[in-house]
């Protein structure tokens, strides 16, 4: 729609002029081509009232339904766009940090409709704004009140495991693809004996012909009970039920009946609405994994910041959220990892905290660094090969994790504490050998 000067003003306001409980607040990084205010007016119009009156009728839908700019920080002029995005506009290019107030009456407490508005066609196809990154969403209490959030949260997971005042120790059973249910169950059993709290399916292992969810959950359910009897500690089998949406409830019921006492779901591939549906139905904690998120979050100045997806996963009802961690393999800035951890833990109305699980190539050798960076014991630690690739086997691998935590609690170095503890000593020896050959 053609914008005149008087039209542009209708898309600018302030917090003082608006009833903010009626609005979400959206933080964007934008690169605008040409006149900044014209570009921002189009940006607001395209995500809300693309046409704000009928032809021949004296009316204006903008005061009630328009997204509006309530904050603008022009960061500077750029010689060119950060990315070569095709666009038809000409003029100077400016980088901007923009705060938008978007009336949630436009979509209601429905996650698919919310996402369609704030990072949909209108946002990424606005004239004069070829580079866009959604950085954050702020929710008023009125909007949050329609959501249940996590059913268990951190406290519920701790109660399930009777594990307090320490991290929760996960392990991704390896080999992650190819094991029969029987072999998978035996490896998980050994890791539980060594001290893991949670043995989990890989996010890529679901219901397949050679390891059906029914068979695998039955084997793991029995192995879990054996491990609990031998160790005297509660254990969790985390079964991956990611599937077509119309199969999720059935997969939940099969896995839980067979002894899975937590469930893994790849949140973005199945959709946040599916997660929300499952959270209402579930009898056990739901733990989310991060496939598909990096595809639109990794670029620094384009897409959607991963903190937005973490916040939406918590809102949808995930009790724990696995995310890219601090290891270099995960290609995620430390600040971004911290942002995502904070999104799990910070006050969010009545919504329970989710347990953050930053992961990626971890082992007993990295536990202290992760703990110091998180800044509390409220996190999950999720090695894979750091447990199941241990030279003495998965039981020893899990023991090395628990020994590393004991060393942290006692204020001792791993080298000191490994003396007389062959499981931890083996990991320290591997690390020392790497240093000698580097």
Secondary structure, DSSP 8 states (H G I E B T S, - for coil): ----HHHHHTTB--TTTS-GGGEEEEEEEEEEES-HHHHHHHHHHHTS-SS-S-TT-----HHHH--EEEEEEEEEEESS-SS-------S-EEEEEEEEEEEGGGT-S-HHHHHHHHTSHHHHT-TT--EEEEEEEE--HHHHTT----SSHHHHHHHHHT--SS-EEEEE-SS-SS--HHHHHHHHHHHHHHT-SEEE--TT--SBTTB-HHHHHHHHHHHHHHHHHHHSS--EEEEE----GGGHHHHHHHHHHHT--EEEEEHHHH-HHHHHHHHHH-SSEEEEE-TTTHHHHSSTTSEE-HHHHHHHHHHHT-SEEEEE-SSGGG---HHHHHHHHHHHHS--TT----EEEEESS--TTTHHHHHHHH-SS-BEEEESHHHHT-TT-HHHHHHHHHHHHHHHHHT--HHHHTTT-HHHHHHHHHHHHHHHH-
